[in-house]
Amino acid sequence: MKVIFRSKDFAHVEGAGLGFVNRRPGNLPWHYQGRVLHARWRGTYECHWEGPELLWTVQGDARLFGLAAALKGRGFAVEVEQDSSNATDD
C-alpha cells in the first residue's frame, strides 16, 4: 500500500506526531528517505522537492489507512494506492 501526499516543508510532517523519523539523503539530490514508526502504523517513506512542495510516498501494509486518515485530519490532500504485492500479507 502507498500513501502519497504533499507538504510545504518537513516541519509540518515530522512535527505532527505521525511517526516520521530517520530522514536521510536519498540517491538523488534533494531526495530523502526514512521510516514511519508509530504505535498504529509502520512503513518507509521517500520524499523529494517538486517545485515549492515536498512530494511524500509512504509504503507499508494496510495499517497505513490510519496514517492516511490522520494526514487528512491535519488538512493534507492524500492519495492511497493499493499494491497487489501486499494483498496476501497476514
N, C-alpha and C positions, 0 to 999 in steps of 0.2 A: 504494500500500500504506500502511496505517496501523498503527502500534504504539501501543497505549493501555495506560497503567499509572498507578498512584497511588504517591505518596510522602508522608512526613510533613513534609518540608522540602525546600529547594533543595539544601542541602549534600550530602545523600546521593546525589543525582543528578549535580550539577555537579562534585563532587569524586571521582567514581568512575572518571574517565579514559575515559569513553564518548564524549566529544566535544561535550557540551552547552555552548555558548558564546553570547555576544552577547545575553544576556537583556535585554529592554527592555519597557516597559509596552505593553499591548495597547490595543484600542479601548475596553474597558470597565474599570471599577475592579476591581482585584485579578486582572486577566488579564495574561498575559505571553506574549511570543513570542521566538523566537530561532532559532539554527541548530545543527545537529548536524554537526560536521566531524570525521571520524575516518578513519584510513587505510583502513578496511574498509567504511564506510558513510557516507552523506551524507543530509541531509534538513533539514526545517524543523520546528519544534515550536511548539505553543501549550499553555499550561497556565493553570489558574485554581484558586483555592481553592474547594473543595466541602466545606463543613463543616471538620473539622480536618485534611483532607488536600488535597494538590495533585493534580489530575487532569491528566495529560500526554497529548497526542496528537501523535505524530511522523508526518510524511508524507514519503514518498520512494519509491524503487524497491525491487526485490526484495532488494537488499543489506541492507535493514532486518531481514531474517530473522536476520542476525548480531547486530544490536542486540538483538532480542527474546531471543535465546539468552543474550547477555551479561547482560541485565537479569534473566532467570530465574536465571542462575547467581549473582546477587547477592541473590536472595531476593524479588524483586518478582513480583507476580502480573501477567502480561502477556496482553493480548488482541491478536490480529493480525487485521486486516481487509484483504481483497484488494480493490483498486479495479479496476473494469473498464477505466478510462481508462488505466491503466498496463500493461495486458495486452499491448500491442503494442510496448512500449519495446525498443529494440535493446540 
